[in-house]
């Protein structure tokens, strides 16, 4: 099942994409795609609806982030073998955890406005997990039972802020617009194996990242289990699980960073497609 939020910023409505690719309105059944509608029982009720009974949505409305009212936006750093190698950093012994401000969350196709003076904004395609039921001290064997679904995140990163402004990575990860989420929340029953998904990101049509979730250092189940030992995971929390090689910072012989007018296109098998245009802040 593919769940979406559509409409103008701040006025998004819940919907689903049916088997024919038609956007259907869910407003008569749920208030939003959020913590209150993504537990197993709620998803079963939505799944039981006949899509043909839901009103079709005309045109091509804007899609917002596929999950609303996110409590925590957790990210895992250096979680792909090839990405760790391109950065020259050692393979981590435990998942590297940092937070991305929820105010960075953006629609999957919305423009991205770079912060004033940014010269080192970078791209990172990531497979993200949305938690559906509370998880505390769970095992890797049961961790995926707490997942509502999966989606794409572009963990856009300002590398100067991240690396040089003293402090945690969160500084360079939390700029406004730097967290596109979506287009769809694909429920876990529709993803047979989240560790076998191809991931691709292009900039201005040139493929920069071409990887697979099969190459993660820590599996999604291991990440959820580890995080649940540190903090309670609540419905609606997002976990971005790392990026494969090919980020701008890792380009040889010199890094390549985003410029005003650049277009990023992201795809993960079965999870849809994002596309963002980079804009400089001229305000």
DRENPA-3360 file (N, C-alpha, C; in nm, 2 decimals, always signed):
BEGIN
1 = XXXXXXXX = +0.08/-0.12/+0.00/+0.00/+0.00/+0.00/+0.09/+0.12/+0.00 ~ +0.05/+0.22/-0.08/+0.13/+0.34/-0.10/+0.05/+0.46/-0.04 ~ +0.09/+0.52/+0.07/+0.02/+0.63/+0.13/+0.09/+0.76/+0.10 ~ +0.01/+0.86/+0.08/+0.07/+0.99/+0.04/+0.00/+1.10/+0.12 ~ +0.06/+1.22/+0.12/-0.01/+1.34/+0.17/+0.00/+1.44/+0.05 ~ -0.11/+1.50/+0.02/-0.11/+1.59/-0.10/-0.18/+1.72/-0.07 ~ -0.13/+1.82/-0.14/-0.19/+1.96/-0.13/-0.09/+2.06/-0.10 ~ -0.13/+2.18/-0.08/-0.04/+2.29/-0.05/+0.03/+2.28/+0.08;
9 = XXXXXXXX = +0.14/+2.34/+0.10/+0.21/+2.33/+0.23/+0.13/+2.37/+0.34 ~ +0.12/+2.28/+0.44/+0.04/+2.31/+0.56/-0.10/+2.28/+0.55 ~ -0.15/+2.23/+0.43/-0.29/+2.20/+0.41/-0.30/+2.06/+0.34 ~ -0.20/+1.97/+0.37/-0.20/+1.84/+0.30/-0.31/+1.75/+0.35 ~ -0.36/+1.67/+0.26/-0.46/+1.57/+0.29/-0.41/+1.43/+0.28 ~ -0.47/+1.33/+0.35/-0.42/+1.20/+0.33/-0.47/+1.13/+0.21 ~ -0.39/+1.05/+0.14/-0.44/+0.98/+0.03/-0.36/+0.85/+0.01 ~ -0.40/+0.77/-0.09/-0.33/+0.65/-0.13/-0.32/+0.65/-0.28;
17 = XXXXXXXX = -0.22/+0.58/-0.33/-0.20/+0.55/-0.47/-0.26/+0.41/-0.50 ~ -0.36/+0.40/-0.58/-0.41/+0.26/-0.61/-0.33/+0.19/-0.71 ~ -0.37/+0.06/-0.74/-0.29/-0.02/-0.83/-0.27/+0.03/-0.97 ~ -0.36/+0.12/-1.01/-0.35/+0.18/-1.14/-0.28/+0.31/-1.14 ~ -0.23/+0.35/-1.02/-0.15/+0.47/-1.01/-0.24/+0.60/-0.99 ~ -0.36/+0.58/-0.96/-0.45/+0.69/-0.93/-0.45/+0.73/-0.79 ~ -0.44/+0.86/-0.76/-0.44/+0.92/-0.63/-0.58/+0.92/-0.58 ~ -0.60/+0.86/-0.46/-0.73/+0.85/-0.40/-0.73/+0.92/-0.27;
25 = XXXXXXXX = -0.84/+0.99/-0.24/-0.85/+1.07/-0.11/-0.90/+0.98/+0.00 ~ -0.83/+1.00/+0.12/-0.86/+0.92/+0.24/-0.92/+1.01/+0.35 ~ -0.95/+1.13/+0.31/-1.00/+1.23/+0.42/-1.12/+1.19/+0.49 ~ -1.21/+1.11/+0.43/-1.33/+1.06/+0.50/-1.30/+0.95/+0.60 ~ -1.18/+0.90/+0.60/-1.14/+0.78/+0.69/-1.04/+0.81/+0.79 ~ -0.94/+0.90/+0.76/-0.84/+0.94/+0.86/-0.81/+1.09/+0.84 ~ -0.76/+1.15/+0.95/-0.73/+1.29/+0.95/-0.60/+1.32/+0.87 ~ -0.51/+1.23/+0.89/-0.37/+1.25/+0.82/-0.30/+1.12/+0.83;
33 = XXXXXXXX = -0.18/+1.12/+0.76/-0.09/+1.01/+0.77/+0.01/+1.05/+0.88 ~ -0.02/+1.00/+1.00/+0.07/+1.04/+1.11/+0.06/+0.92/+1.21 ~ +0.11/+0.95/+1.33/+0.12/+0.85/+1.43/-0.01/+0.78/+1.47 ~ -0.12/+0.85/+1.44/-0.25/+0.80/+1.48/-0.31/+0.71/+1.37 ~ -0.24/+0.70/+1.26/-0.30/+0.62/+1.15/-0.21/+0.51/+1.09 ~ -0.09/+0.49/+1.16/+0.00/+0.40/+1.09/+0.04/+0.27/+1.18 ~ -0.04/+0.25/+1.29/-0.02/+0.13/+1.36/-0.09/+0.01/+1.28 ~ -0.06/-0.11/+1.31/-0.10/-0.22/+1.23/-0.26/-0.22/+1.21;
41 = XXXXXXXX = -0.33/-0.20/+1.32/-0.48/-0.21/+1.31/-0.53/-0.10/+1.22 ~ -0.48/+0.02/+1.23/-0.52/+0.13/+1.14/-0.49/+0.10/+1.00 ~ -0.37/+0.05/+0.97/-0.33/+0.02/+0.83/-0.42/-0.09/+0.78 ~ -0.46/-0.18/+0.86/-0.54/-0.29/+0.82/-0.68/-0.24/+0.78 ~ -0.73/-0.14/+0.85/-0.86/-0.08/+0.82/-0.85/+0.00/+0.68 ~ -0.74/+0.07/+0.66/-0.72/+0.14/+0.53/-0.71/+0.03/+0.42 ~ -0.64/-0.07/+0.45/-0.61/-0.18/+0.35/-0.74/-0.24/+0.30 ~ -0.84/-0.25/+0.40/-0.96/-0.32/+0.37/-1.06/-0.23/+0.29;
49 = XXXXXXXX = -1.03/-0.11/+0.27/-1.11/-0.02/+0.19/-1.10/-0.06/+0.04 ~ -1.21/-0.04/-0.03/-1.21/-0.06/-0.18/-1.16/+0.07/-0.24 ~ -1.04/+0.07/-0.30/-0.99/+0.20/-0.35/-1.09/+0.27/-0.45 ~ -1.17/+0.19/-0.52/-1.26/+0.24/-0.62/-1.37/+0.32/-0.55 ~ -1.39/+0.30/-0.42/-1.49/+0.37/-0.34/-1.44/+0.51/-0.29 ~ -1.31/+0.53/-0.31/-1.25/+0.66/-0.27/-1.24/+0.76/-0.38 ~ -1.27/+0.88/-0.35/-1.27/+0.98/-0.46/-1.13/+1.00/-0.52 ~ -1.13/+1.00/-0.65/-1.00/+1.02/-0.72/-0.97/+1.17/-0.71;
57 = XXXXXXXX = -0.84/+1.20/-0.71/-0.79/+1.34/-0.70/-0.75/+1.39/-0.84 ~ -0.81/+1.49/-0.89/-0.79/+1.54/-1.02/-0.65/+1.61/-1.03 ~ -0.59/+1.61/-1.15/-0.47/+1.68/-1.17/-0.35/+1.62/-1.11 ~ -0.25/+1.70/-1.09/-0.12/+1.65/-1.03/-0.08/+1.74/-0.91 ~ -0.15/+1.72/-0.80/-0.13/+1.81/-0.69/+0.01/+1.79/-0.63 ~ +0.06/+1.89/-0.56/+0.19/+1.88/-0.49/+0.18/+1.77/-0.39 ~ +0.29/+1.69/-0.37/+0.30/+1.59/-0.27/+0.38/+1.65/-0.15 ~ +0.33/+1.64/-0.03/+0.40/+1.67/+0.09/+0.48/+1.56/+0.14;
65 = XXXXXXXX = +0.56/+1.58/+0.25/+0.62/+1.47/+0.31/+0.52/+1.36/+0.34 ~ +0.55/+1.23/+0.33/+0.45/+1.13/+0.34/+0.42/+1.09/+0.48 ~ +0.48/+1.15/+0.58/+0.44/+1.13/+0.72/+0.44/+1.27/+0.79 ~ +0.33/+1.30/+0.86/+0.32/+1.43/+0.93/+0.35/+1.42/+1.08 ~ +0.38/+1.53/+1.14/+0.40/+1.54/+1.28/+0.50/+1.45/+1.34 ~ +0.62/+1.45/+1.27/+0.73/+1.36/+1.31/+0.78/+1.40/+1.44 ~ +0.80/+1.30/+1.53/+0.86/+1.33/+1.66/+1.01/+1.34/+1.66 ~ +1.07/+1.23/+1.60/+1.22/+1.23/+1.59/+1.26/+1.20/+1.45;
73 = XXXXXXXX = +1.36/+1.26/+1.40/+1.42/+1.24/+1.27/+1.57/+1.19/+1.29 ~ +1.58/+1.06/+1.30/+1.71/+1.00/+1.34/+1.78/+0.96/+1.21 ~ +1.91/+0.98/+1.21/+2.00/+0.94/+1.10/+2.11/+0.85/+1.14 ~ +2.15/+0.76/+1.05/+2.26/+0.67/+1.08/+2.38/+0.71/+0.98 ~ +2.49/+0.74/+1.04/+2.60/+0.78/+0.95/+2.70/+0.67/+0.91 ~ +2.76/+0.68/+0.80/+2.86/+0.59/+0.75/+2.81/+0.44/+0.76 ~ +2.69/+0.42/+0.71/+2.64/+0.28/+0.72/+2.65/+0.20/+0.60 ~ +2.72/+0.25/+0.50/+2.75/+0.17/+0.38/+2.90/+0.15/+0.37;
81 = XXXXXXXX = +2.95/+0.03/+0.34/+3.09/+0.00/+0.33/+3.16/+0.09/+0.23 ~ +3.10/+0.11/+0.11/+3.16/+0.19/+0.01/+3.17/+0.34/+0.05 ~ +3.06/+0.39/+0.12/+3.06/+0.53/+0.16/+3.17/+0.56/+0.26 ~ +3.18/+0.46/+0.36/+3.28/+0.48/+0.46/+3.42/+0.48/+0.40 ~ +3.44/+0.40/+0.29/+3.57/+0.40/+0.23/+3.60/+0.53/+0.15 ~ +3.49/+0.59/+0.09/+3.52/+0.71/+0.01/+3.55/+0.83/+0.10 ~ +3.50/+0.82/+0.23/+3.53/+0.93/+0.32/+3.66/+0.91/+0.39 ~ +3.72/+0.79/+0.38/+3.85/+0.77/+0.44/+3.83/+0.74/+0.59;
89 = XXXXXXXX = +3.71/+0.72/+0.63/+3.68/+0.69/+0.78/+3.67/+0.54/+0.80 ~ +3.71/+0.50/+0.92/+3.70/+0.35/+0.96/+3.56/+0.30/+0.96 ~ +3.54/+0.17/+0.94/+3.41/+0.11/+0.95/+3.37/+0.12/+1.10 ~ +3.25/+0.17/+1.13/+3.21/+0.19/+1.27/+3.18/+0.06/+1.33 ~ +3.21/+0.05/+1.46/+3.19/-0.07/+1.54/+3.04/-0.08/+1.58 ~ +2.98/+0.04/+1.59/+2.84/+0.05/+1.63/+2.78/+0.16/+1.54 ~ +2.65/+0.15/+1.53/+2.58/+0.26/+1.44/+2.61/+0.40/+1.49 ~ +2.65/+0.48/+1.40/+2.67/+0.63/+1.43/+2.54/+0.70/+1.42;
97 = XXXXXXXX = +2.50/+0.76/+1.52/+2.36/+0.82/+1.53/+2.37/+0.97/+1.54 ~ +2.30/+1.04/+1.46/+2.28/+1.18/+1.48/+2.14/+1.22/+1.45 ~ +2.10/+1.34/+1.48/+1.96/+1.38/+1.46/+1.96/+1.49/+1.35 ~ +1.85/+1.49/+1.28/+1.82/+1.59/+1.18/+1.69/+1.67/+1.23 ~ +1.70/+1.80/+1.24/+1.58/+1.87/+1.29/+1.46/+1.84/+1.21 ~ +1.35/+1.83/+1.28/+1.22/+1.80/+1.20/+1.18/+1.92/+1.12 ~ +1.23/+2.04/+1.15/+1.20/+2.16/+1.07/+1.27/+2.15/+0.93 ~ +1.36/+2.05/+0.91/+1.42/+2.04/+0.78/+1.33/+1.96/+0.68;
105 = XXXXXXXX = +1.23/+1.90/+0.73/+1.14/+1.81/+0.65/+1.08/+1.89/+0.54 ~ +1.08/+1.83/+0.42/+1.04/+1.90/+0.30/+0.96/+1.80/+0.21 ~ +0.87/+1.85/+0.12/+0.81/+1.77/+0.03/+0.91/+1.70/-0.07 ~ +0.88/+1.59/-0.13/+0.98/+1.52/-0.21/+1.02/+1.59/-0.34 ~ +0.93/+1.68/-0.38/+0.97/+1.75/-0.51/+0.97/+1.90/-0.49 ~ +0.97/+1.95/-0.36/+0.98/+2.09/-0.34/+1.12/+2.14/-0.36 ~ +1.13/+2.27/-0.40/+1.26/+2.33/-0.42/+1.34/+2.33/-0.28 ~ +1.47/+2.32/-0.29/+1.55/+2.33/-0.17/+1.63/+2.46/-0.17;
113 = XXXXXXXX = +1.61/+2.54/-0.07/+1.67/+2.67/-0.06/+1.80/+2.65/+0.03 ~ +1.91/+2.68/-0.03/+2.04/+2.67/+0.04/+2.05/+2.78/+0.14 ~ +2.11/+2.76/+0.26/+2.13/+2.87/+0.36/+2.22/+2.97/+0.30 ~ +2.21/+3.09/+0.34/+2.29/+3.20/+0.29/+2.44/+3.17/+0.30 ~ +2.51/+3.19/+0.20/+2.66/+3.16/+0.20/+2.70/+3.02/+0.18 ~ +2.61/+2.93/+0.16/+2.64/+2.79/+0.15/+2.72/+2.77/+0.02 ~ +2.84/+2.70/+0.03/+2.92/+2.66/-0.08/+2.95/+2.51/-0.08 ~ +2.90/+2.44/+0.02/+2.93/+2.29/+0.02/+2.81/+2.21/+0.05;
121 = XXXXXXXX = +2.69/+2.24/-0.01/+2.57/+2.16/+0.01/+2.59/+2.03/-0.08 ~ +2.55/+1.92/-0.02/+2.57/+1.79/-0.08/+2.45/+1.70/-0.07 ~ +2.45/+1.60/-0.15/+2.33/+1.51/-0.16/+2.36/+1.37/-0.09 ~ +2.26/+1.31/-0.05/+2.27/+1.17/+0.01/+2.13/+1.10/+0.00 ~ +2.12/+1.01/-0.09/+2.00/+0.93/-0.10/+2.00/+0.83/+0.02 ~ +1.89/+0.81/+0.08/+1.88/+0.72/+0.20/+1.74/+0.65/+0.20 ~ +1.75/+0.52/+0.23/+1.63/+0.44/+0.26/+1.59/+0.47/+0.40 ~ +1.46/+0.52/+0.42/+1.42/+0.56/+0.55/+1.31/+0.46/+0.60;
129 = XXXXXXXX = +1.30/+0.45/+0.73/+1.20/+0.36/+0.80/+1.11/+0.46/+0.88 ~ +0.98/+0.43/+0.87/+0.89/+0.51/+0.96/+0.83/+0.41/+1.06 ~ +0.85/+0.44/+1.19/+0.81/+0.35/+1.30/+0.65/+0.36/+1.31 ~ +0.59/+0.24/+1.33/+0.45/+0.23/+1.34/+0.39/+0.20/+1.47 ~ +0.47/+0.13/+1.55/+0.43/+0.10/+1.69/+0.55/+0.11/+1.78 ~ +0.52/+0.15/+1.91/+0.63/+0.18/+2.00/+0.73/+0.07/+2.01 ~ +0.86/+0.11/+2.01/+0.96/+0.01/+2.02/+1.06/+0.05/+2.13 ~ +1.08/-0.04/+2.23/+1.17/-0.02/+2.34/+1.23/-0.16/+2.38;
137 = XXXXXXXX = +1.36/-0.17/+2.37/+1.43/-0.29/+2.40/+1.39/-0.41/+2.32 ~ +1.37/-0.38/+2.19/+1.33/-0.49/+2.10/+1.46/-0.56/+2.04 ~ +1.44/-0.68/+1.99/+1.55/-0.75/+1.94/+1.55/-0.73/+1.78 ~ +1.66/-0.77/+1.72/+1.67/-0.76/+1.58/+1.57/-0.85/+1.51 ~ +1.54/-0.96/+1.58/+1.45/-1.06/+1.52/+1.30/-1.01/+1.52 ~ +1.27/-0.92/+1.61/+1.13/-0.86/+1.61/+1.12/-0.72/+1.56 ~ +1.24/-0.66/+1.53/+1.24/-0.51/+1.51/+1.15/-0.47/+1.40 ~ +1.15/-0.54/+1.29/+1.07/-0.50/+1.17/+0.92/-0.50/+1.19;
145 = XXXXXXXX = +0.88/-0.58/+1.30/+0.74/-0.58/+1.33/+0.69/-0.44/+1.37 ~ +0.78/-0.35/+1.41/+0.75/-0.22/+1.46/+0.75/-0.11/+1.35 ~ +0.78/-0.16/+1.23/+0.79/-0.07/+1.11/+0.65/-0.05/+1.05 ~ +0.61/+0.08/+1.03/+0.49/+0.10/+0.95/+0.52/+0.09/+0.80 ~ +0.63/+0.15/+0.76/+0.66/+0.14/+0.62/+0.80/+0.21/+0.59 ~ +0.83/+0.22/+0.46/+0.95/+0.27/+0.41/+0.93/+0.38/+0.31 ~ +1.03/+0.47/+0.30/+1.02/+0.58/+0.21/+1.16/+0.63/+0.17 ~ +1.17/+0.72/+0.08/+1.30/+0.78/+0.04/+1.32/+0.91/+0.12;
153 = XXXXXXXX = +1.45/+0.93/+0.17/+1.49/+1.06/+0.23/+1.61/+1.10/+0.15 ~ +1.62/+1.23/+0.12/+1.74/+1.29/+0.07/+1.80/+1.37/+0.19 ~ +1.91/+1.31/+0.25/+1.97/+1.37/+0.36/+2.07/+1.48/+0.31 ~ +2.01/+1.59/+0.26/+2.09/+1.70/+0.21/+2.18/+1.75/+0.33 ~ +2.30/+1.78/+0.30/+2.40/+1.81/+0.40/+2.49/+1.93/+0.36 ~ +2.50/+2.03/+0.45/+2.59/+2.14/+0.42/+2.73/+2.10/+0.49 ~ +2.83/+2.06/+0.41/+2.95/+2.00/+0.47/+3.03/+2.10/+0.55 ~ +3.04/+2.23/+0.51/+3.11/+2.32/+0.59/+3.05/+2.33/+0.73;
161 = XXXXXXXX = +2.92/+2.34/+0.74/+2.85/+2.35/+0.87/+2.87/+2.22/+0.95 ~ +2.87/+2.11/+0.88/+2.88/+1.98/+0.94/+3.02/+1.96/+1.00 ~ +3.12/+1.99/+0.92/+3.25/+1.95/+0.96/+3.34/+2.06/+1.03 ~ +3.30/+2.19/+1.00/+3.39/+2.29/+1.04/+3.34/+2.39/+1.15 ~ +3.21/+2.38/+1.18/+3.16/+2.48/+1.27/+3.16/+2.44/+1.42 ~ +3.23/+2.34/+1.45/+3.25/+2.29/+1.59/+3.12/+2.23/+1.64 ~ +3.12/+2.10/+1.68/+3.01/+2.04/+1.74/+2.96/+1.92/+1.66 ~ +2.84/+1.89/+1.66/+2.79/+1.77/+1.60/+2.75/+1.79/+1.46;
169 = XXXXXXXX = +2.73/+1.67/+1.39/+2.69/+1.68/+1.25/+2.56/+1.74/+1.23 ~ +2.48/+1.74/+1.33/+2.34/+1.80/+1.32/+2.34/+1.94/+1.26 ~ +2.45/+2.02/+1.29/+2.45/+2.15/+1.24/+2.43/+2.16/+1.08 ~ +2.51/+2.07/+1.01/+2.50/+2.07/+0.87/+2.39/+1.99/+0.81 ~ +2.32/+1.92/+0.89/+2.21/+1.83/+0.85/+2.07/+1.89/+0.86 ~ +2.06/+2.00/+0.94/+1.93/+2.05/+0.98/+1.88/+2.18/+0.91 ~ +1.95/+2.22/+0.81/+1.91/+2.34/+0.74/+1.76/+2.32/+0.69 ~ +1.69/+2.43/+0.69/+1.55/+2.43/+0.63/+1.56/+2.37/+0.49;
177 = XXXXXXXX = +1.46/+2.28/+0.46/+1.44/+2.22/+0.33/+1.53/+2.10/+0.31 ~ +1.63/+2.07/+0.40/+1.73/+1.97/+0.38/+1.69/+1.83/+0.41 ~ +1.56/+1.81/+0.42/+1.51/+1.67/+0.45/+1.39/+1.63/+0.37 ~ +1.40/+1.62/+0.24/+1.29/+1.58/+0.16/+1.25/+1.43/+0.20 ~ +1.12/+1.41/+0.21/+1.07/+1.28/+0.26/+0.95/+1.23/+0.17 ~ +0.96/+1.12/+0.11/+0.85/+1.07/+0.02/+0.91/+1.02/-0.11 ~ +0.82/+1.01/-0.21/+0.68/+1.06/-0.22/+0.58/+0.98/-0.14 ~ +0.61/+0.85/-0.13/+0.51/+0.76/-0.07/+0.56/+0.70/+0.06;
185 = XXXXXXXX = +0.47/+0.66/+0.15/+0.50/+0.57/+0.26/+0.45/+0.43/+0.21 ~ +0.55/+0.35/+0.18/+0.51/+0.21/+0.13/+0.51/+0.12/+0.25 ~ +0.39/+0.06/+0.28/+0.38/-0.02/+0.40/+0.46/-0.14/+0.39 ~ +0.50/-0.19/+0.51/+0.61/-0.30/+0.52/+0.57/-0.42/+0.45 ~ +0.43/-0.45/+0.44/+0.39/-0.57/+0.37/+0.42/-0.57/+0.22 ~ +0.44/-0.45/+0.17/+0.46/-0.43/+0.02/+0.61/-0.43/-0.01 ~ +0.70/-0.44/+0.09/+0.84/-0.45/+0.07/+0.89/-0.58/+0.12 ~ +0.92/-0.68/+0.03/+0.95/-0.81/+0.07/+1.08/-0.82/+0.14;
193 = XXXXXXXX = +1.18/-0.74/+0.10/+1.31/-0.75/+0.17/+1.37/-0.61/+0.16 ~ +1.37/-0.53/+0.27/+1.43/-0.40/+0.26/+1.58/-0.39/+0.25 ~ +1.64/-0.51/+0.26/+1.79/-0.52/+0.24/+1.82/-0.56/+0.09 ~ +1.73/-0.54/+0.00/+1.76/-0.58/-0.14/+1.70/-0.47/-0.23 ~ +1.72/-0.34/-0.20/+1.66/-0.24/-0.28/+1.77/-0.15/-0.34 ~ +1.76/-0.14/-0.48/+1.85/-0.05/-0.55/+1.82/+0.09/-0.52 ~ +1.93/+0.17/-0.51/+1.92/+0.31/-0.48/+2.00/+0.40/-0.57 ~ +1.93/+0.50/-0.63/+2.00/+0.58/-0.74/+1.97/+0.73/-0.72;
201 = XXXXXXXX = +2.08/+0.81/-0.73/+2.07/+0.95/-0.73/+2.15/+1.01/-0.84 ~ +2.08/+1.10/-0.92/+2.15/+1.17/-1.03/+2.14/+1.32/-1.00 ~ +2.24/+1.40/-1.05/+2.25/+1.54/-1.04/+2.26/+1.59/-1.18 ~ +2.16/+1.67/-1.22/+2.15/+1.72/-1.36/+2.16/+1.61/-1.46 ~ +2.10/+1.49/-1.43/+2.10/+1.38/-1.52/+2.22/+1.29/-1.52 ~ +2.32/+1.33/-1.44/+2.44/+1.24/-1.43/+2.43/+1.16/-1.30 ~ +2.44/+1.02/-1.32/+2.43/+0.93/-1.21/+2.55/+0.95/-1.11 ~ +2.52/+0.98/-0.99/+2.62/+1.00/-0.89/+2.63/+0.89/-0.78;
209 = XXXXXXXX = +2.51/+0.84/-0.75/+2.50/+0.73/-0.65/+2.42/+0.62/-0.71 ~ +2.48/+0.50/-0.71/+2.41/+0.38/-0.77/+2.45/+0.26/-0.68 ~ +2.37/+0.24/-0.58/+2.40/+0.14/-0.48/+2.28/+0.05/-0.44 ~ +2.29/-0.02/-0.33/+2.19/-0.11/-0.29/+2.19/-0.12/-0.14 ~ +2.07/-0.13/-0.08/+2.06/-0.15/+0.07/+2.12/-0.28/+0.11 ~ +2.16/-0.37/+0.02/+2.22/-0.49/+0.05/+2.36/-0.46/+0.11 ~ +2.42/-0.34/+0.09/+2.56/-0.31/+0.13/+2.56/-0.23/+0.26 ~ +2.46/-0.23/+0.33/+2.46/-0.17/+0.46/+2.55/-0.24/+0.56;
217 = XXXXXXXX = +2.62/-0.17/+0.64/+2.70/-0.23/+0.75/+2.61/-0.29/+0.86 ~ +2.52/-0.21/+0.90/+2.42/-0.25/+1.00/+2.28/-0.26/+0.93 ~ +2.21/-0.37/+0.94/+2.08/-0.39/+0.88/+1.98/-0.30/+0.95 ~ +1.87/-0.28/+0.88/+1.76/-0.20/+0.94/+1.71/-0.26/+1.07 ~ +1.70/-0.39/+1.08/+1.66/-0.46/+1.20/+1.76/-0.43/+1.31 ~ +1.89/-0.44/+1.28/+1.99/-0.41/+1.38/+1.99/-0.27/+1.43 ~ +1.96/-0.18/+1.33/+1.96/-0.03/+1.37/+1.84/-0.01/+1.46 ~ +1.72/-0.06/+1.43/+1.61/-0.04/+1.52/+1.63/-0.10/+1.66;
225 = XXXXXXXX = +1.69/-0.22/+1.66/+1.71/-0.28/+1.79/+1.81/-0.20/+1.87 ~ +1.92/-0.15/+1.81/+2.02/-0.07/+1.88/+1.96/+0.06/+1.93 ~ +1.88/+0.13/+1.84/+1.82/+0.26/+1.88/+1.72/+0.24/+2.00 ~ +1.65/+0.13/+2.00/+1.55/+0.10/+2.10/+1.62/+0.08/+2.24 ~ +1.75/+0.05/+2.24/+1.82/+0.04/+2.37/+1.85/+0.17/+2.42 ~ +1.86/+0.27/+2.33/+1.90/+0.41/+2.37/+1.79/+0.50/+2.40 ~ +1.68/+0.48/+2.33/+1.56/+0.57/+2.34/+1.44/+0.49/+2.30 ~ +1.32/+0.53/+2.34/+1.20/+0.48/+2.29/+1.17/+0.53/+2.15;
233 = XXXXXXXX = +1.14/+0.44/+2.06/+1.10/+0.48/+1.93/+0.94/+0.49/+1.93 ~ +0.89/+0.60/+1.88/+0.75/+0.62/+1.88/+0.69/+0.62/+1.74 ~ +0.56/+0.59/+1.73/+0.50/+0.60/+1.59/+0.52/+0.73/+1.53 ~ +0.56/+0.73/+1.40/+0.58/+0.85/+1.33/+0.73/+0.89/+1.33 ~ +0.81/+0.83/+1.41/+0.96/+0.86/+1.40/+1.01/+0.81/+1.27 ~ +1.11/+0.89/+1.22/+1.17/+0.85/+1.09/+1.32/+0.81/+1.13 ~ +1.36/+0.70/+1.07/+1.50/+0.67/+1.08/+1.56/+0.66/+0.93 ~ +1.66/+0.74/+0.90/+1.72/+0.74/+0.77/+1.85/+0.65/+0.79;
241 = XXXXXXXX = +1.87/+0.55/+0.71/+1.96/+0.44/+0.74/+2.09/+0.45/+0.67 ~ +2.13/+0.56/+0.62/+2.26/+0.58/+0.56/+2.26/+0.59/+0.41 ~ +2.37/+0.63/+0.35/+2.38/+0.65/+0.21/+2.50/+0.57/+0.15 ~ +2.48/+0.53/+0.02/+2.59/+0.46/-0.05/+2.69/+0.56/-0.10 ~ +2.80/+0.51/-0.16/+2.91/+0.60/-0.21/+2.85/+0.68/-0.32 ~ +2.93/+0.79/-0.35/+2.89/+0.88/-0.46/+2.85/+1.02/-0.42 ~ +2.86/+1.05/-0.29/+2.83/+1.19/-0.25/+2.93/+1.29/-0.30 ~ +2.89/+1.41/-0.31/+2.97/+1.52/-0.36/+3.10/+1.53/-0.29;
249 = XXXXXXXX = +3.10/+1.52/-0.16/+3.22/+1.53/-0.08/+3.33/+1.42/-0.11 ~ +3.28/+1.31/-0.16/+3.37/+1.20/-0.19/+3.42/+1.20/-0.34 ~ +3.38/+1.29/-0.42/+3.43/+1.29/-0.56/+3.58/+1.32/-0.57 ~ +3.64/+1.25/-0.67/+3.79/+1.27/-0.69/+3.81/+1.33/-0.83 ~ +3.91/+1.41/-0.85/+4.01/+1.45/-0.74/+3.96/+1.56/-0.65 ~ +3.85/+1.62/-0.68/+3.80/+1.73/-0.59/+3.66/+1.71/-0.56 ~ +3.61/+1.75/-0.44/+3.47/+1.75/-0.41/+3.39/+1.83/-0.51 ~ +3.26/+1.79/-0.53/+3.17/+1.86/-0.61/+3.04/+1.89/-0.53;
257 = XXXXXXXX = +3.00/+2.02/-0.53/+2.89/+2.05/-0.44/+2.78/+2.12/-0.53 ~ +2.66/+2.12/-0.47/+2.54/+2.17/-0.54/+2.55/+2.32/-0.56 ~ +2.50/+2.36/-0.68/+2.49/+2.50/-0.72/+2.35/+2.54/-0.75 ~ +2.32/+2.67/-0.75/+2.19/+2.72/-0.78/+2.14/+2.67/-0.91 ~ +2.03/+2.61/-0.92/+1.97/+2.56/-1.04/+1.99/+2.41/-1.06 ~ +2.08/+2.35/-0.98/+2.10/+2.20/-1.00/+1.97/+2.13/-0.97 ~ +1.96/+2.01/-1.03/+1.84/+1.93/-1.01/+1.89/+1.79/-0.97 ~ +1.83/+1.74/-0.85/+1.86/+1.61/-0.80/+1.74/+1.52/-0.83;
265 = XXXXXXXX = +1.77/+1.40/-0.87/+1.66/+1.30/-0.90/+1.70/+1.17/-0.82 ~ +1.61/+1.13/-0.74/+1.64/+1.01/-0.65/+1.53/+0.90/-0.67 ~ +1.57/+0.78/-0.67/+1.48/+0.66/-0.69/+1.53/+0.55/-0.60 ~ +1.44/+0.48/-0.54/+1.46/+0.35/-0.47/+1.36/+0.26/-0.52 ~ +1.40/+0.14/-0.55/+1.31/+0.04/-0.61/+1.19/+0.02/-0.52 ~ +1.07/+0.04/-0.59/+0.94/+0.02/-0.52/+0.90/+0.14/-0.43 ~ +0.98/+0.24/-0.41/+0.95/+0.35/-0.32/+0.93/+0.48/-0.39 ~ +0.94/+0.48/-0.52/+0.90/+0.60/-0.59/+1.02/+0.68/-0.63;
273 = XXXXXXXX = +1.00/+0.81/-0.65/+1.10/+0.90/-0.71/+1.08/+1.04/-0.65 ~ +1.19/+1.10/-0.62/+1.19/+1.24/-0.58/+1.27/+1.32/-0.68 ~ +1.24/+1.45/-0.69/+1.32/+1.54/-0.77/+1.31/+1.68/-0.71 ~ +1.43/+1.74/-0.68/+1.44/+1.87/-0.62/+1.53/+1.96/-0.70 ~ +1.49/+2.09/-0.71/+1.58/+2.19/-0.77/+1.64/+2.27/-0.66 ~ +1.77/+2.30/-0.67/+1.84/+2.37/-0.57/+1.83/+2.52/-0.60 ~ +1.80/+2.60/-0.50/+1.79/+2.74/-0.52/+1.88/+2.81/-0.41 ~ +1.95/+2.92/-0.46/+2.02/+3.00/-0.36/+1.93/+3.09/-0.29;
281 = XXX = +1.96/+3.13/-0.17/+1.88/+3.22/-0.09/+1.92/+3.36/-0.12 ~ +1.84/+3.43/-0.20/+1.88/+3.57/-0.24/+1.81/+3.67/-0.15 ~ +1.75/+3.62/-0.04/+1.68/+3.72/+0.05/+1.77/+3.80/+0.13;
% end
